[in-house]
Each structure stands twice: as structure tokens, then as C-alpha cells.
């Protein structure tokens, strides 16, 4: 637990006890009994966490907090008071305290409370670091990464962006193949020209050929007027063919001819049309298997494989998961994104993500909607992530805390929460205080 703690209390016995307790969970503690001396130390040292007694002389805890924040603006501060009241708690939080701790408390209660304060500090620090990284690494088309392999891939994509060489993008579903294709397009001199996308797996053979090359009226049933194909529409720009392994072999022959000459005829027409387009293809399958199975032409493969860019799955970009998570929370929540509980954050960053970035995006969108502006908890996550959590052995205390938190969020009043939990409101109040809920 790497955090520098400033502890100020003018009662020596409490100061000693709190110092021993905080150090027992690994915190670095500077303990001071005189608040005016604390000001001098705070002016010279950055502190991450602060515990300040409310009733001190000649400076009280709230005054001390205001002064310390001038030197450590991000300090996570707790006001400790034996005169606990709603008024003092509200005033403390309004003046920048994270929470307040009421005397008397036992050793274990203080340990648990300090752990909660540390978790909040660690999460806020990580999110702040992520925000800085987002500003540094967010590229065109929202490709967000600090991963060396991805950064190298983007550098190569920039290098070949302003050429006419064909590009083949490989990667599992949800890894961002279309985003990378758009990145190449935006990084080229074609950026102001059209970028068109065709999903080859979504169209039948006849419709795919018409989609790519266009058709003239009467060329087949339903062709009631002439229609431009995607290659013609994208003249001067870029065409992106996704799932290219799904193209039928007859259409593959026509595509090969087009890539060799940039010429084609609309379906049902004999007039040759010539266009200038950049060609990018993508697949989530192993093309070598398609070649070996005879479902994909060798000559077409060598034509589209001018430069191959292989996108790594999200599980191989673990450091990017928090970055992407922060990005999606802000996208779906707007200017006031909810906090993410420490357990939820851990689950999201440790999950294997078989559906890659697309799956992460969907999970975050769902969690933001279910949280309704409150903190995102484990129970806001889908079943597949909660099952991963259920495999982890935790204490009865942690199970109780998580369940009480869920009931509080899903019931309209404290009385209703008490009824669901089968305890009286006073007991619920004590447990909320114990767990910091």
C-alpha cells in the first residue's frame, strides 16, 4: 500500500493508536500532535491521505484541511471527531473531505475504514493517470492505446497510409479492424474523400456483386433503376471489405481483376468504369486455412496482402483495458461519469474479454445505465463477469458488505432496505458506517 499519510490529533494516546493501526496495513504515516506544526510539514511534503481531528487548537481540523489542500490538492482527507453530527459531516465534505470517522472506534474498525480510504485514493490516482494517458495517446478514430505492440502497428499504418498499397487487417472479432482501416484513411491524403464499408458476410453472392460493382436497370429481378456500387461511390477515397474470406469464388475472380486494373463493369452492363480507390480488407479467420481448403484464391490473397496488419486481442493488451474502460464510461455517462468500485475495477481489468473491445464497450454501457449515476458495483456487471467473481474466495465480511451495498442501491428507502435484509434500521446504519456505504 504505497500512500503517504498525514495524521494529526492533539490526543497523544489516540495519535499513537491510530499510527500503529495505519502502519499495520502498510501505510507510511507521519503523526503530529500539534496542528500548527503540521502546516509546516505539509508545506514541504506531498501527502496522499490525511486523518485530521476536528476539535484541535489553535487550528481545527477543517481549517487544517483547507491549508493542507493548498500544498496537496488531491489529498483524500478524513475528519475524525468525537462530536459527530450530520452538520459537521456535511460541512467537512463540503470543504473537501472524503469522509468522516467518529470516535470511539476499535482497532479492526479503523483498519477496515482505512482500507476503504486507501482503495478510494488508489482508484482516484489510477483514473487520474489514465486521464493523462488518454490525452497523450488518443489517436484519430478513437484508437486508444499505450501498448507497445499497438503503437508499433499504428506507426506502420501511418507510414503506409499515403500509398496505394493494399492492406490486409487480421484480428479477432471486436478488436477494432474497421477503426484501424478508418485510421489509415484519415491519415492519408484521401481523408476528405469517401470511406465506404462492405460486410461481405452479410450479403448473398448476387447482392454482394451488385453492392461492390453496381448494376443497371433490368439486370436482375428487382433492379428497377441504375445503381452505383461501392467502388464507384468511393472514387478518390477508400473501400473497406470486412470478412473478405466470405466472398464467393466467382466474385473473387471479379475482385481480382478490379484490383489489378481498378476497372470493372456494373452488373448487366458492358461499359468499363475506371476508378481510383484505396483497398483495405479484413478478416477474423486464418486466411491460410481458407487457402488450404480451396475456398480462397491464392492469387487474390497475394494481391490483397500488400501489407498485413495483425491486431492483437484485448487480453494481450491488458494495460489498455483501464484506458478503454475510462473512455467508454465518459462516452456513455457524459460530463459526470460515475465512480467504479474497487472490486468492479478489478473484475473488469482481470477478465479475459473473448469478445475484445466491442464486448468491453457493451459491458460498460450496460453498467453505466444500470448504475443510474451512482457508483458502478459488481452486480451492475453481466453474469459472465459475476461468475468469475464467484470463483474467488472472499471473507464473510466482504460478502456481507457487497450484499448490503446491492440492497441499498436497489431499494428506495432505508426502511425498505432494512426489511429486505431482515435487520432493523439502527443495525443497518451501524453496518453502513462500518463498511463505508
C-alpha positions in Angstrom: 0.0 0.0 0.0 2.0 2.9 -1.3 0.5 6.1 0.2 1.9 8.9 2.3 -0.4 9.6 5.3 -0.6 12.8 7.4 -2.2 12.0 10.8 -2.9 15.0 13.1 -4.6 14.6 16.5 -3.8 16.5 19.7 -4.6 13.5 21.9 -1.4 11.5 22.2 -3.0 8.2 23.1 -5.3 8.3 20.0 -2.5 9.5 17.8 -0.3 6.6 18.9 -3.0 4.0 18.5 -4.0 5.3 15.0 -0.4 5.4 13.8 0.1 1.8 14.9 -3.1 0.7 13.2 -2.5 2.5 9.9 1.1 1.2 9.7 -0.2 -2.3 10.4 -1.8 -2.3 7.0 1.3 -0.9 5.2 0.7 2.8 5.1 3.5 5.3 5.6 2.4 7.6 8.4 3.6 11.0 9.7 1.9 11.5 13.0 1.8 15.0 14.6 0.1 16.2 17.7 0.3 20.0 17.0 -1.8 21.2 14.0 0.4 24.3 13.6 3.4 22.1 13.2 1.6 20.0 10.7 1.2 23.1 8.5 5.0 23.5 8.2 5.4 19.8 7.3 2.5 19.8 4.8 4.2 22.8 3.0 7.3 20.7 2.3 5.8 17.2 1.7 3.1 15.9 -0.6 0.5 13.7 1.2 -1.9 11.3 -0.4 -4.2 10.7 2.6 -5.0 12.7 5.7 -6.7 12.0 9.0 -7.4 15.2 10.9 -9.1 15.5 14.3 -11.9 18.1 14.2 -11.5 19.7 17.6 -7.9 21.0 17.9 -6.2 24.2 19.0 -5.2 26.7 17.7 -6.3 25.3 14.3 -9.2 22.9 14.0 -9.4 20.0 11.5 -11.4 21.9 8.9 -9.0 24.8 8.9 -6.1 22.4 8.7 -7.7 20.6 5.8 -8.1 23.9 3.9 -4.5 24.8 4.4 -3.1 21.3 3.6 -5.1 21.2 0.3 -3.1 24.2 -0.9 0.0 22.0 -1.0 -1.6 18.6 -1.6 -4.7 19.4 -3.6 -5.6 15.7 -4.3 -5.3 14.6 -0.7 -8.0 12.1 0.3 -8.9 13.6 3.7 -10.9 12.2 6.6 -12.1 14.3 9.6 -12.0 12.5 12.9 -14.5 13.6 15.5 -15.9 12.7 18.9 -18.6 15.2 18.3 -20.1 13.5 15.2 -23.2 15.1 13.8 -24.8 15.4 10.4 -23.9 19.1 10.4 -20.2 18.5 11.0 -20.1 15.7 8.4 -21.8 17.8 5.7 -19.5 20.7 6.4 -16.4 18.6 6.3 -17.4 17.0 3.0 -18.3 20.4 1.5 -14.8 21.6 2.4 -13.2 18.8 0.5 -13.1 15.9 3.0 -13.7 12.4 1.5 -15.5 11.1 4.7 -15.5 11.5 8.5 -14.7 9.0 11.2 -16.5 9.1 14.5 -14.8 8.3 17.8 -14.7 5.9 19.6 -13.7 3.2 17.2 -11.9 -0.1 17.7 -8.6 -1.3 16.0 -10.3 -3.5 13.5 -12.9 -0.9 12.5 -10.2 1.6 11.9 -8.2 -0.9 9.8 -11.3 -1.6 7.7 -12.1 2.1 7.3 -8.5 3.0 6.4 -8.6 0.2 3.7 -11.7 1.8 2.2 -10.0 5.2 2.2 -6.9 3.7 0.6 -8.9 1.9 -2.1 -10.6 5.3 -3.0 -7.2 7.0 -3.1 -5.7 4.2 -5.3 -8.7 4.3 -7.7 -8.7 8.1 -8.0 -4.9 8.0 -8.7 -5.3 5.4 -11.3 -8.1 7.2 -13.0 -6.1 10.4 -13.0 -3.2 8.7 -14.5 -5.5 7.2 -17.2 -6.9 10.6 -18.0 -3.4 11.9 -18.6 -2.6 8.8 -20.7 -5.8 9.3 -22.7 -4.8 12.9 -23.5 -1.3 11.6 -24.6 -2.2 8.5 -26.5 -5.7 9.1 -28.0 -5.2 8.9 -31.8 -7.5 9.5 -34.7 -10.7 7.5 -34.8 -10.5 6.8 -31.0 -7.7 4.2 -31.2 -6.7 4.4 -27.5 -3.6 2.5 -26.5 -0.3 2.6 -24.6 0.6 -1.0 -25.7 4.0 -1.1 -27.4 2.7 -3.6 -30.0 -0.3 -1.5 -30.9 1.8 1.7 -31.0 4.2 0.0 -33.4 1.2 -1.1 -35.5 -0.1 2.4 -35.7 3.3 3.8 -36.7 3.4 1.3 -39.6 -0.2 2.2 -40.5 0.8 5.9 -40.7 3.8 5.1 -42.8 1.8 3.2 -45.5 -1.3 5.5 -45.2 -0.4 7.8 -48.1 0.5 5.0 -50.5 -1.8 2.9 -52.7 -0.7 -0.4 -51.5 -3.5 -2.8 -50.5 -3.8 -3.6 -46.8 -5.0 -6.8 -45.1 -6.0 -6.4 -41.4 -6.3 -9.6 -39.4 -7.7 -9.9 -35.9 -10.4 -11.5 -33.8 -13.9 -10.1 -33.8 -14.2 -6.9 -31.8 -10.5 -5.9 -31.9 -11.2 -2.8 -34.0 -10.4 -3.7 -37.6 -12.7 -1.1 -39.1 -11.3 1.6 -36.7 -7.8 0.8 -37.9 -9.0 1.0 -41.6 -10.5 4.4 -40.9 -7.3 5.5 -39.1 -5.4 4.7 -42.3 -7.9 6.6 -44.4 -7.8 9.6 -42.1 -4.0 9.6 -42.0 -3.8 9.7 -45.8 -4.4 12.5 -48.4 -7.7 10.8 -49.2 -9.1 11.9 -45.8 -11.7 14.2 -47.4 -12.9 11.6 -49.9 -15.4 8.9 -49.2 -14.7 5.9 -46.9 -17.1 3.0 -47.7 -17.5 -0.3 -45.8 -19.0 -3.6 -47.0 -19.5 -6.6 -44.8 -19.0 -9.5 -47.1 -20.6 -12.0 -44.7 -23.9 -10.1 -44.6 -24.8 -10.3 -48.3 -25.6 -13.1 -50.7 -23.4 -13.6 -53.8 -25.7 -11.7 -56.2 -26.3 -8.8 -53.7 -22.6 -8.6 -52.9 -21.6 -8.3 -56.5 -24.2 -5.6 -57.0 -23.0 -3.9 -53.8 -19.4 -3.8 -55.0 -19.8 -3.0 -58.7 -23.3 -1.6 -59.0 -25.9 -2.6 -61.6 -28.1 -1.2 -64.4 -31.8 -1.3 -64.5 -33.3 -4.7 -65.6 -30.1 -6.6 -65.0 -32.0 -8.9 -62.5 -35.3 -9.1 -60.8 -35.8 -6.0 -58.6 -33.2 -3.9 -60.4 -35.7 -1.1 -61.2 -33.0 1.6 -61.7 -29.3 2.0 -62.3 -27.2 1.9 -59.1 -23.6 2.8 -58.3 -21.5 0.2 -56.5 -19.2 1.0 -53.5 -16.1 1.1 -55.7 -17.7 3.8 -57.8 -19.0 5.8 -54.9 -15.6 5.7 -53.2 -13.7 7.1 -56.2 -10.8 9.0 -54.8 -11.3 7.5 -51.3 -11.1 4.1 -49.6 -13.1 0.9 -49.8 -13.0 -1.4 -46.7 -14.1 -5.0 -47.2 -14.8 -6.8 -43.9 -14.9 -10.6 -43.6 -13.3 -10.9 -47.0 -13.0 -14.7 -46.6 -16.8 -14.9 -47.1 -16.6 -13.7 -50.7 -17.8 -16.5 -53.1 -15.2 -17.8 -55.6 -16.9 -16.3 -58.6 -16.9 -12.8 -57.1 -13.3 -13.3 -56.0 -12.3 -13.6 -59.7 -14.0 -10.2 -60.5 -12.5 -8.6 -57.4 -9.0 -9.8 -58.5 -9.5 -8.3 -61.9 -10.6 -5.0 -60.3 -7.5 -4.9 -58.0 -5.2 -5.5 -60.9 -6.6 -2.7 -63.1 -9.0 -0.6 -61.0 -11.6 -1.3 -63.7 -15.0 -3.0 -63.6 -18.4 -3.2 -65.2 -21.7 -2.8 -63.4 -23.8 -6.0 -63.3 -25.7 -6.2 -66.6 -23.6 -3.5 -68.3 -20.7 -3.7 -70.9 -19.3 -0.2 -70.2 -16.0 -0.3 -68.4 -15.6 2.1 -65.4 -12.2 3.1 -64.0 -11.8 4.5 -60.5 -9.0 5.5 -58.1 -9.6 3.8 -54.7 -7.5 2.6 -51.8 -8.4 -1.0 -51.0 -8.3 -2.4 -47.4 -9.6 -5.8 -46.4 -10.1 -7.5 -43.1 -10.8 -11.0 -41.7 -11.2 -12.7 -38.3 -10.3 -16.0 -39.8 -7.0 -17.6 -40.6 -6.6 -17.0 -44.4 -4.0 -19.8 -44.6 -6.8 -22.3 -43.7 -9.1 -20.8 -46.4 -6.2 -21.1 -48.9 -5.5 -24.7 -47.9 -9.2 -25.6 -48.1 -9.6 -24.1 -51.6 -12.2 -21.5 -50.6 -10.0 -18.5 -51.2 -7.9 -17.9 -54.3 -4.1 -17.8 -53.9 -3.7 -15.0 -56.5 -6.3 -12.8 -54.7 -4.6 -13.4 -51.4 -1.3 -12.2 -52.7 -3.0 -9.2 -54.3 -4.8 -8.0 -51.1 -1.8 -8.9 -48.8 0.4 -5.9 -49.8 0.8 -5.0 -46.1 -0.5 -7.2 -43.3 -1.5 -5.6 -40.0 -2.4 -8.0 -37.3 -4.4 -6.6 -34.4 -3.7 -8.3 -31.0 -6.7 -9.4 -28.9 -7.6 -7.3 -25.9 -6.3 -10.0 -23.5 -2.8 -9.3 -24.9 -3.2 -5.6 -24.3 -4.0 -5.7 -20.6 -2.7 -2.2 -19.8 -5.2 -0.8 -22.4 -8.2 -2.2 -20.6 -8.4 0.6 -17.9 -7.8 3.2 -20.6 -10.6 1.9 -22.7 -12.9 1.5 -19.7 -12.4 5.1 -18.7 -13.1 6.2 -22.3 -16.3 4.3 -22.5 -17.6 5.4 -19.1 -17.1 9.0 -20.1 -18.7 8.4 -23.5 -21.9 6.8 -22.0 -22.2 8.9 -18.9 -21.2 12.4 -20.2 -19.6 15.0 -18.1 -20.4 13.4 -14.7 -19.1 9.8 -15.0 -19.8 7.5 -12.1 -17.1 6.1 -9.9 -16.2 2.4 -10.3 -15.9 0.3 -7.2 -12.6 -1.3 -6.5 -14.0 -4.8 -6.9 -15.7 -3.9 -10.2 -12.5 -2.3 -11.5 -10.5 -5.4 -10.6 -13.0 -7.7 -12.3 -13.1 -5.6 -15.5 -9.3 -5.4 -15.7 -8.7 -9.1 -15.0 -11.4 -10.6 -17.3 -10.3 -12.4 -20.4 -12.6 -10.5 -22.8 -13.2 -13.1 -25.5 -15.3 -10.5 -27.4 -12.5 -8.0 -27.2 -13.1 -4.2 -27.3 -16.7 -4.5 -28.6 -17.6 -6.7 -25.6 -15.9 -4.3 -23.1 -17.8 -1.4 -24.7 -21.2 -3.2 -24.3 -20.4 -4.2 -20.7 -19.5 -0.6 -19.7 -22.6 0.8 -21.5 -24.8 -1.6 -19.6 -23.1 -0.9 -16.2 -23.5 2.9 -16.7 -27.2 2.5 -17.5 -27.9 0.2 -14.5 -25.9 2.4 -12.1 -28.1 5.4 -12.7 -25.3 7.8 -12.0 -24.2 6.0 -8.8 -21.0 4.0 -8.3 -20.7 1.0 -10.6 -20.7 -2.1 -8.5 -20.1 -5.8 -9.3 -23.9 -6.5 -9.5 -24.1 -4.0 -12.4 -21.9 -6.2 -14.5 -23.2 -9.1 -16.6 -23.4 -12.7 -15.4 -20.3 -13.9 -17.1 -18.2 -11.4 -15.1 -20.0 -12.1 -11.9 -19.4 -15.8 -12.3 -15.7 -15.0 -12.4 -16.1 -13.1 -9.2 -18.0 -16.0 -7.6 -15.0 -18.3 -8.2 -12.8 -16.1 -6.0 -12.9 -17.0 -2.3 -13.7 -13.9 -0.1 -14.4 -13.3 3.6 -17.9 -13.4 5.0 -17.4 -9.7 5.8 -16.8 -8.9 2.2 -19.8 -10.9 1.1 -21.9 -9.0 3.7 -20.6 -5.7 2.5 -21.3 -6.4 -1.2 -24.8 -7.7 -0.5 -25.8 -4.7 1.7 -24.4 -2.3 -0.9 -26.6 -4.0 -3.6 -29.7 -3.9 -1.4 -29.2 -0.2 -0.6 -28.9 0.7 -4.3 -31.9 -1.4 -5.4 -34.3 -0.2 -2.7 -35.9 3.2 -2.5 -35.6 3.8 1.3 -33.5 2.7 4.3 -36.7 1.1 5.8 -37.2 -1.0 2.7 -33.5 -2.0 2.7 -33.8 -3.0 6.4 -36.9 -5.1 5.6 -35.2 -6.9 2.7 -32.1 -7.6 4.8 -34.1 -8.7 7.8 -32.5 -6.3 10.3 -33.7 -3.1 12.0 -32.7 0.4 10.6 -30.3 1.0 13.5 -28.4 -2.1 12.8 -28.3 -1.2 9.1 -27.0 2.3 10.0 -24.1 0.7 12.0 -23.2 -1.7 9.2 -23.2 1.1 6.7 -20.9 3.1 8.9 -18.7 0.1 9.4 -18.4 -0.6 5.6 -18.4 3.0 4.5 -21.6 2.6 2.4 
